[in-house]
Amino acid sequence: MGKIVNIETQEVAGIELELFVVSFEKDKMTLRVPTHKAVEVGMRPLSSPDLVGQAFKTLKGKARVKRAMWSRRAQEYEQKINSGDLIAIAEVVRDLHRHGDQREQSYSERQLYEAALERLTREIAVVRGNDEPSAMKEIDDVLVSRSAA
């Protein structure tokens, strides 16, 4: 998750471009995105507190696992994660979460689950103004209470 830290103008190939300077503190990376391409490359504002509440509601729901082949489901999960849609990401976390008495996850399931969980955790932490471990605990509490029900 990046944060716009500046808007600057640069000349590239003789053309003046207005750029968002986006800092990814956790990854120690800075990215410059032309302002006119922001939506096209997937930049979006943070989710609202209401949307975070809806994401938690989604996490509490019953896992929905389609009977399609794993490769097709994996592709759908990846699309949801990359969409940036907090509800879709929460669906992936909900559907791939495993608790003690369920079968072990495959490596690819685990990778998708962790990617979705990390994105969900980061966004919730920023929107709620707390740290990632607190957000992770909140998510985990919801998932564990769901599996105990």
C-alpha positions as CSV (number, residue, x, y, z in Angstrom):
1,M,0.0,0.0,0.0
2,G,1.5,3.3,-1.1
3,K,1.0,6.8,0.0
4,I,1.1,9.8,-2.3
5,V,3.9,12.0,-0.9
6,N,4.2,14.6,-3.6
7,I,3.0,15.7,-7.0
8,E,5.8,16.8,-9.3
9,T,6.4,17.8,-12.9
10,Q,9.1,16.1,-15.0
11,E,10.1,16.4,-18.7
12,V,10.2,13.1,-20.4
13,A,11.1,12.9,-24.1
14,G,10.3,16.6,-24.5
15,I,6.9,16.3,-22.9
16,E,6.0,17.8,-19.5
17,L,4.4,15.2,-17.3
18,E,2.6,15.7,-14.0
19,L,3.5,12.7,-11.7
20,F,2.2,11.3,-8.4
21,V,5.2,10.4,-6.2
22,V,4.0,7.3,-4.3
23,S,6.0,6.0,-1.4
24,F,5.8,2.3,-0.4
25,E,7.4,2.5,3.0
26,K,7.2,-1.1,3.9
27,D,8.9,-2.1,0.6
28,K,11.3,0.8,0.7
29,M,10.3,1.8,-2.8
30,T,9.2,5.0,-4.5
31,L,7.0,5.0,-7.7
32,R,6.2,7.8,-10.0
33,V,2.9,7.6,-11.9
34,P,1.6,10.0,-14.5
35,T,-1.5,11.6,-12.9
36,H,-3.5,11.0,-16.1
37,K,-2.7,7.2,-15.8
38,A,-3.6,6.8,-12.1
39,V,-7.0,5.1,-12.5
40,E,-5.7,3.0,-15.4
41,V,-2.8,1.5,-13.4
42,G,-5.1,0.7,-10.5
43,M,-4.6,3.6,-8.0
44,R,-7.5,4.2,-5.8
45,P,-8.4,6.0,-2.6
46,L,-8.4,4.1,0.7
47,S,-11.5,2.2,1.6
48,S,-14.1,3.9,3.9
49,P,-14.7,2.7,7.4
50,D,-18.2,1.4,6.2
51,L,-16.4,-0.7,3.6
52,V,-14.1,-2.1,6.3
53,G,-17.2,-3.0,8.3
54,Q,-18.7,-4.8,5.2
55,A,-15.3,-6.7,4.8
56,F,-15.6,-7.9,8.4
57,K,-19.2,-9.0,7.7
58,T,-17.9,-10.9,4.6
59,L,-15.2,-12.6,6.8
60,K,-17.9,-13.8,9.2
61,G,-19.8,-15.6,6.4
62,K,-19.6,-19.2,5.4
63,A,-16.8,-20.1,3.0
64,R,-17.9,-20.6,-0.6
65,V,-15.6,-22.9,-2.4
66,K,-16.7,-23.8,-6.0
67,R,-16.2,-27.2,-7.4
68,A,-14.2,-25.9,-10.3
69,M,-10.7,-27.1,-10.9
70,W,-8.0,-25.6,-8.7
71,S,-6.3,-23.8,-11.5
72,R,-9.5,-22.0,-12.4
73,R,-10.3,-21.1,-8.8
74,A,-6.7,-19.9,-8.2
75,Q,-7.1,-17.6,-11.2
76,E,-10.3,-16.2,-9.8
77,Y,-8.8,-15.7,-6.4
78,E,-5.8,-13.9,-7.9
79,Q,-8.1,-11.6,-9.9
80,K,-10.0,-10.7,-6.7
81,I,-6.8,-10.0,-4.9
82,N,-5.4,-7.8,-7.7
83,S,-8.7,-6.0,-8.1
84,G,-8.1,-3.9,-4.9
85,D,-11.8,-4.4,-4.0
86,L,-11.7,-4.9,-0.2
87,I,-14.8,-7.1,-0.2
88,A,-13.4,-9.4,-2.9
89,I,-10.1,-9.7,-1.0
90,A,-12.1,-10.5,2.2
91,E,-13.9,-13.3,0.2
92,V,-10.5,-14.8,-0.7
93,V,-9.4,-14.7,2.9
94,R,-12.7,-16.3,4.1
95,D,-12.7,-19.0,1.4
96,L,-9.0,-20.0,1.9
97,H,-8.9,-19.8,5.7
98,R,-8.2,-23.1,7.4
99,H,-8.6,-24.0,11.0
100,G,-7.3,-27.0,13.0
101,D,-9.6,-29.8,11.9
102,Q,-9.5,-29.0,8.2
103,R,-7.1,-30.4,5.6
104,E,-3.7,-28.8,5.0
105,Q,-3.4,-26.1,2.4
106,S,-1.4,-26.6,-0.7
107,Y,1.5,-24.3,-1.3
108,S,-0.4,-22.3,-3.9
109,E,-3.4,-22.0,-1.7
110,R,-1.2,-20.8,1.1
111,Q,0.5,-18.2,-1.1
112,L,-2.9,-16.8,-2.3
113,Y,-4.2,-16.8,1.3
114,E,-1.2,-14.9,2.6
115,A,-1.3,-12.3,-0.2
116,A,-5.0,-11.6,0.4
117,L,-4.5,-11.5,4.2
118,E,-1.6,-9.1,3.9
119,R,-3.6,-6.7,1.6
120,L,-6.6,-6.9,3.9
121,T,-4.6,-6.3,7.0
122,R,-2.7,-3.4,5.6
123,E,-5.8,-1.6,4.4
124,I,-7.7,-2.2,7.6
125,A,-4.8,-1.0,9.7
126,V,-4.5,2.3,7.8
127,V,-8.2,3.0,7.6
128,R,-8.7,2.3,11.3
129,G,-5.5,4.2,12.3
130,N,-3.9,1.3,14.1
131,D,-0.9,-1.0,13.4
132,E,-0.8,-4.2,11.3
133,P,-0.5,-6.6,14.2
134,S,-3.7,-5.2,15.8
135,A,-5.6,-5.4,12.5
136,M,-4.3,-9.0,12.0
137,K,-5.5,-10.0,15.4
138,E,-8.9,-8.5,14.7
139,I,-9.2,-10.4,11.4
140,D,-7.9,-13.6,13.1
141,D,-10.5,-13.3,15.9
142,V,-13.3,-13.0,13.4
143,L,-12.0,-16.1,11.4
144,V,-11.5,-18.2,14.6
145,S,-15.0,-17.3,16.0
146,R,-16.5,-18.2,12.6
147,S,-14.8,-21.6,12.6
148,A,-15.9,-22.2,16.2
149,A,-19.5,-21.6,15.3
